[in-house]
Amino acid sequence: MNRLTRVIEALLQWSAGLLPADRRVWVQALWAEADEVPPGWRRLAWLVGGVRLTAREATLPRRFGYPLAFTAAAAVVAWSAWSGPAGDSAIAINRLDVITIAVILAGLPWAIRRARGPVAGGRLARLVRTGGYVAMLALVLAKAAVERVADAPPNNLDGSARAWEGEVVFLAVMVGYAVVILAFTAQRSPAAPVTVAIGTATGAVVGVLAYALGPLGFPLRFTGPWSAGFYDAAIAVGVLLALCAPVAAGWAATRRADRSVPTGSRFWPGAMAGSCTGAAAALVVAVLSTATIALLPYSSGLEHWAAGHIGQWAPVASYGKSVYGYGQAPRHGYVAGNSAFAAGYLIVLLLGPLLGCAFGAWAGRAAGNPGPRLPRRPGDGPPLPGPVPTPETGSSPASRS
Amino acid sequence: MGNRSGFSAQTLAVLAELCATPSQWRHGYGVARDTGLKSGTLYPVLIRLADRGLVDACWEDEQPAGRPRRHLYRLTPEGLAAARAALAQAPSTSRAGARVVGGRRVVPRIAP
């Protein structure tokens, strides 16, 4: 305990040096009080609070944490995507992918900042923005892993020109997603925080459910009558839920905002929530399913399970020839077929937000009668509670003082 | 945990504590002990209050034996007025907010 306390003391003294002089005095004050605190856990907690204070006052997470984390994640993705022979078109595509995505994700925040302002206050915006970035990098990583095996010679028989066309579309979709994520989490967001929260949370749940029902991107085959019947029923319920989710999100978002939104514009919060639902669901299911497909050549258990559940898709998925991945043993043909299904997620990524927007807008228009008009909060959020706006940072008490 | 006064529950707890003995200089650990706030919460609150001119801060004049000099705090006249207004405006909020302050109940005491 004493050793740990001394370590934290040293850390506190060192970290105080990161602060400007007018803030450093507060850390010195806290440190000077530490002798008054009873030794043991209470003194340790007091000193840990000082370290938290320095991190907060130095705005370390914002100034250094996020850029460092992004750089590290992008480096890992680049390292993974870079491996392979230079002449292979699949590897060349992977390299273009990772470079372009890294530039997009690093550069777009600057552009969006000029148009929509910096990231909104509170944890929600940072959570959504960070989650979106993680999902996009994970998708590039998984896609590169799939293509490294499935599109490697001699399987890329369609010719590289078609693959490059698809790549341009994929990168355009990724730019669209990055713009939406950054704009919706900016200070001058077109959607209120509650709308983003409802839409994103609903979409994430739908994405996980869709993945659970078809982890390889298509319906599974079960041989037993009970299991097959149960699975068919689950698929029917899943499809129904997927269709209802943007409607429910749009309805909920509009009901939260309806008193502040003009009657003719009530579709807007619903459309925004539905877009968030569709985009989040598409991104989640694309990442999880593509990652599962990417694992197939490396996990014999997963490969065996997939072979037993591909069913009627086997003729489509298996071309009856081996797939030679880079540095890998020959793989069964369905890996190549699955890469086609992985490409199918591009369609899901394109259509998800558009369908969600349409369904959510319809739900927004249908969502009840508006109440009396009250002053409007920025975005499409609920009305202000009174004449004095209350800051809703939701994070630090000090920032509300 | 915002309220009509614009202060958080934790800030109200600090204001109430300093308001109880407005002429006395208080030190950080004493305020933390009496409000139940952790150091990582208390000091940001004090910093913001000082930035807004509601709290005066200074070091002890004399070097005491056996311990470092303390940093001391008390409300400025503006701070006292703001604290009284905030606590009078939202007494129930401050009491409700006190339940989340370090798990201890903090009842604001307002000096006359």
Interface residues (C-beta under 8 A of the other chain):
Chain A: R23 V25 W26 Q28 A29 L30 W31 A32 E33 D35 E36 V37 A45 W46 L47 V48 G49 G50 V51 R52 L53 R56 E57 G386 V388 T390 P391 E392 S396 P397 A398 S399 R400 S401
Chain B: M1 G2 N3 R4 G6 F7 S8 A9 Q10 T11 H27 G28 Y29 A32 K38 S39 G40 T41 L42 Y43 P44 V45 L46 I47 R48 L49 R52 A57 R67 P68 R69 R70 H71
